[in-house]
Amino acid sequence: GNLSAFYRWFIDAMTASGVLRYQYEEILPRVVSKDGWLSMVDLAKKKAVLSSKPQQQSSVWGVPQKQGESAIDNTILCNVFTREEYVNMCRRHVLRKCLIQLLAVLHRIRLRSKWCANKAKKNGKLGQMNSIDDPSVRRSVAARFHLHLDEDGLKRVQGAEDALLDEQKLITPRVNDSCLFERFVAWHRNFPNKYFESDKLPLDEARQRHMLIYVAGLFSGHLAVLTRSSMERVTYARFFPFQWYRRNQLWFVKDGRQTVVRTEGVHEISRIRVNELPYVAYQGMSLSKGAAHEDVSPQDIRQRLAVRGRFGPTTLQQLQWIRDPSACVANWDLTDVEKILHESWVLNPRAEVTSELLPTEGFFSVGQNPNVSSSIRPTQHTHIAEAAYTSSWMARFEGGEAWGKDGLEASVEIVSCAEPGSLGCSDSLFFRAVYVAPKVTDVASLYLADPAASIVKLMVDLRLHLLTYFGGSAHIDFICRSFGGSKDGRFTSLLVPIVQAVRSGDRVVNPLTGETGGHWPVYGLGFGHVTGEVQTEGEWLDELRALGEQEGGGEKEVRRMLVFNRLPGLRQAMRHFLIAQGFQSAVAEAEGQAEVEETVRGKAEKQQLLVGSKAEKKEPKGGDCGGGCMMLLLPLHRRWRWWRPSPPARWCSVQGA
């Protein structure tokens, strides 16, 4: 019913195959505060572990792995090559197969000699043959089945290839090359999801020109294409996808202008891969789908059997033919609430405690970093980590302002992060929604079912309202994170509006309040902060460690971080939105009634003071002509106002005159 067990196996497999630069356990132990609110990672130790590891392979069998617009945009490698590159790859492929077969024969001979030596000890049985943990046995098995060789074996094979081929170093295609096809290949590697030189032409013209150059290069022999299936065999960063459909628009708001980045009803695919630099347990990333054609076969195996023969890789998919360039969106200023909640829906089991889980199942949280803590801007990605809602310090904030709506099977709260009566208690807030778990049949569905669908729409509209209210993404940002493992197997989704903090050296600044915070990895809130994970080093770490040793020091520091990132006027903006959506709150109504009574009381007191001051005024001098003379001196348009009914004091003075 969910992908949690498969996700755990996938991360373990990527760790065992050496994709990660380091293992999460290598940066442990963490520094945990006395009250358990903070869990600190020493950045200095993390950097030392990272520097001691070998660099990631820049190419696998001659295919470059560093492609795309960012460091994580290489889940599917470019499959377009120049003719010279293609010929070189074919030669290397044939030579590599021969060398691997030769190594396999040598390892089998060595293995057989060891087996024969041990055979006599057990009367012809296998006996004490070396186990799979023996390095020689591992290499032989790897070579026999063409698996990943160790570092020494890889260097030997590549060295033999270079010596036997004796080829000149190929010139890498460049985007400013005079040859049109060389520029096309270079563009394909730098911007794999965009039409060729689309920044210079309108979209329709760029699409036509891209297809024309692609087809002309194939027919003329200047370009060569490998199928996507072949490229995935040499891809260093593996992934697994699942598909869904978007029901709500993804908005981008800046300088008061609203732009729809992704429309409702579009087909989306989430590509889940491992995070090569993890700072939490079982950390992965989910990238939005590329612009090329994808396999849209049914996810349910029963539906696949019903349409047997009509699904699988198509020709356009194998060629990675660009279909939807808008599918690859940026990461900054685009908090994709629907993507986060849908992935959390799929990756979490319907259970409350770990004792109810099946073997290898677990609770995994999904979220997205705000700008200040995100190092990758051009490629949208969400983070996945092993965590249940009960492990989040957000669960410890109780007594929120509850809101309800008829027909909605969920609880909605506005929760304050600051101590009552303290600075920023009315502006440091976050939105929390708790809703029932899906049915087993809903998990495989391409659409979220209610009440999750209603919560997604509510949070998407709330984000748009706050972006518009505060003037766009230049002033406000969000942390969105969704959890499983709540009471009765429910799901919990959080939307934390924060200021668009600005880095100033090693610190961060709140531009709306003018306050300066601490070390930017600590006060620049991010995905890990929701569960208490912060990264810092040096004197900043010593300061946090000293605070954590105090009674309640971790909680005070967490509240201080949230209060620093507050937005003045946030409570009023969130209340106005929920009231407009038909929600009701006893706390808000009581406070609103108190404000109305206070306003009426203030107006009455002001009116009494005004009447008293007018009654104390002296009567005009000059006998009987006082009032009449004044009336004659007044202009015509003011004489009517003079005789118009007015407060009793003025009326009595006029009658007396």
Beta strands, then each sheet from edge to edge (+ up, - down):
strand 1: 31-32
strand 2: 39-42
strand 3: 59-60
strand 4: 63-64
strand 5: 80-82
strand 6: 223-225
strand 7: 239-245
strand 8: 250-254
strand 9: 257-262
strand 10: 267-274
strand 11: 284-288
strand 12: 364-368
strand 13: 381-386
strand 14: 401-403
strand 15: 410-416
strand 16: 429-435
strand 17: 476-483
strand 18: 491-499
strand 19: 502-504
strand 20: 507-509
strand 21: 516-519
strand 22: 533-536
sheet 1: 1+ 2- 22-
sheet 2: 3+ 4-
sheet 3: 5+ 6-
sheet 4: 7+ 10- 11+ 13- 12+ 17- 18+ 16- 15+ 14-
sheet 5: 8+ 9-
sheet 6: 19+ 20- 21+
end
